[in-house]
């Protein structure tokens, strides 16, 4: 995550964000080389099943709660990077309102990431700050 991702505007009202989202272009437009499905060629049901099975399979390898924390943090990191990428793309295209909306959502994801980092899972938690 770049240092710039920490520069999320804090002066946007919820109503302004709602208004921006009405104008936002769906993220599918910015995905290249994907089939005509919003889920990388999968149906909603297939995507949910894949996510569930992937998590179950991962927990067969390691069922420790710390593993779950790491998985969620990694997933949030991917979402943060994605939102940053779309925000930058919108900015390059001169779509300031949409860019700010994506950056605002990125801020929410960063907050979730930070909150989870601070959830203490015991002595073996190597992520939670002291």
Buried (B, 14 or more C-beta within 10 A) or exposed (E): EEEEBEEBEEEBEEEBBEEBBEEBEEBEEEEEEEEEEBBEEBEEEEBEEEEEEEEEEEEEEEEEEBEBBBBBBEEBBEBBBBBBBBBBBBBEEEBEBBBBBBBBBBBBBBEBBEEBBEEEBEEEBEBBEE
